């Protein structure tokens, strides 16, 4: 048996194994990704949270200028 052919065979087998591992990793990553509807809902909730925090800050700043008892 010719040694370069053996090395080529081993390298090809290793490359195929790496391709299979990468494909499995990509499939697992896609399974963890939320659906399009889930991403839209999260984005909407995030925007609502920022709006509520902003409104709360405005109310706090507005109320800070008032004196108690008036």
Buried (B, 14 or more C-beta within 10 A) or exposed (E): EEEEEEEEEEEEEEEEEEEEEEEEEEEEEEEEEEEEEEEEEEEEEEEEEEEEEEEEEEEEEEEEEEEEEE
